[in-house]
């Protein structure tokens, strides 16, 4: 196999890793106002902190998948990186701002004991989770369907060119599936009322998302699909429906595995539909960016391959260790019941 | 202003801002790791309290460093797409490796550290902070290797067929002579900055009358550790900076000449003077007035007192002959902005030295066990918090502005690297919004640092942090 093909696959794997992992923490963030509702003085705050604690040790590492995917595109397919990042300028800017305020929301909302302070960061976490979910869906639909690119590999469309109906549907599908994924994660990782509410919600949102996802995937693959990409998309739909059935049965582990696999296969189907292009041009197929004309030299790809072969297993190993360490369910009584921020931060009182 | 100028401002603003958090993160992760290891060894509760105290401040800093770092990675593609196309074959690899080797380590182990108190064995928990520090150091190595390529390209082939620079020797890129001195220079400067941060906060508690007398010994210890870090880091910075000056003279003579305001070449045997202050004409072609130390510049740049040093005007003429023929390298003028280069070089050194003076005085007073409630120590605390940080910023502005008009020295000018498709309006909008957002975040960050500094180190209540001693259903000890 060509090295550039291997790197196309590796980049697909990095994006899959990003969406299956950050997907659930996006979902948890998006569910903040729904599952975290309640009287702020009583259970509302505890619920939110339970939700935060489920993703607390993980979201930061999940986000690194994005940084690595970006870096790998830069290194393996500089033209892909350059065309995509300069072409999707404004959406990427909005995603960056959203990710910034979201990350600070996680880290800072518990650091000052004030309702106004927390309410503001709650908004940052909510918007910072919803907006990137939608925009990634928009971006990936456009990448697969093709955007105006000229002979110099430059994107020639504007911002609103990206907001076409199919891309917007893609955005809604991404959001819906991530919310389902996040709800499944919460059902798996919490105990008490949140667990049951999350499970019920996952089934409802998941059902609607499944219908929309089928329409969206069919539209994409009717246009650019191959036998392989159709199979992946079909299996993704099966996995999602299976996950919903498992959730109804109460098998939360299998249900979460189901959304995990469904997202992985959906993203895989997009990359399969894309290959051997990396960014097709809607202006003229002759201007398509492909795995060949967008790639780095074989020398660079060889070095990168060695680095990936040596270090990806190590990363997976210690990432798994983190998930194993924090494998227990979180519920209200794990949250330090403190009156002031100082108590929250060191958690000494309330432990008796 | 055009998109090019705005893109440059945007890169400058976001980079300098990002770089406020990076050296603190590098330096403080080491110091917190040391504090936590000291607790493991001695079981003296003071060390644990300090580790938690500075660990909390560390996480506040880390968050902003991380998120502003993502912006930096995206910037290359968003605003500098032609540059990305030209050097992607070389420049992308260290960036991707940085993410894979360093960012995953830092982020995953920070999550373990924050939520792991009482949940993972103590030794492993302390090791997490060491791993985080190693991650930050690796990260610095790879990003500086990428930057050093821009200062002094090595290990590449300028392929006329593909119109880009292509990698032929990755090892050469990783062991670029510029990189080998820049990395220790930046690393020691970061330790110095982390030390300054710790010294400042501990010194403030030592100075403050409201901090209980019984807490004094603890903060004095922390202040001493911070001061030692500033002094050792500062010493390392001076030594590496000196070597760096000599390599810079070799590979980027224009930057050194501009840093010194040396307009005309000084031939072998005469010895070039070191400028203490030089005033030049506004167009940057002539010296008007200068105070100098004879022959010192020759020594700093070449290691001998009468070595030859090239001047700005001669270099400019030379570059015009060499580079004006190609589209990617043609310029009317190859001089950087002389006053910026000249002054940032001096401000970098001046601020760094000032921080070391404060640290030395503080260490002397701490060592002698003297009272430190004089107003002088209050201002010293504020000074030593910001001086190394600003020295770092001046250093980077010097390095990057001194490289101009090159994006990659000798290969590509800055004006040819900008994204051709972005509009002035887009770049302006994002620049303005980034600046606004970063401004708001700076206020929040400083507010939080002040709040947690005031609160001081958390009480030690004797509870066990060993997971074996704790019930399954214990609340989290340390959360966001």
Interface residues (C-beta under 8 A of the other chain):
Chain A: X49 X52 X53 X56 X57 X58 X59 X60 X61 X63 X64 X66 X67 X68 X70 X71 X72 X73 X74 X75 X76 X77 X78 X79 X81 X82 X83 X84 X85 X86 X87 X89 X90 X92 X93 X96 X97 X99 X100 X101 X103 X104 X106 X107 X108 X109 X110 X111 X112 X152 X153 X154 X155 X156 X296 X297 X299 X300 X303 X304 X307 X308 X311 X312 X315 X318 X319 X322 X325 X326 X328 X333 X334 X335 X336 X337 X342 X344 X345 X346 X347 X348 X350 X351
Chain B: X52 X56 X59 X60 X63 X64 X66 X67 X68 X69 X70 X71 X73 X74 X76 X77 X78 X79 X81 X82 X84 X85 X87 X88 X89 X90 X91 X92 X93 X95 X96 X97 X98 X99 X100 X101 X103 X104 X105 X107 X108 X109 X110 X111 X112 X114 X115 X116 X119 X120 X164 X166 X167 X168 X170 X419 X420 X421 X422 X426 X430 X433 X437 X441 X444 X448 X451 X452 X455 X458 X459 X461 X463 X472 X473 X474 X475 X476 X477 X478 X479 X480
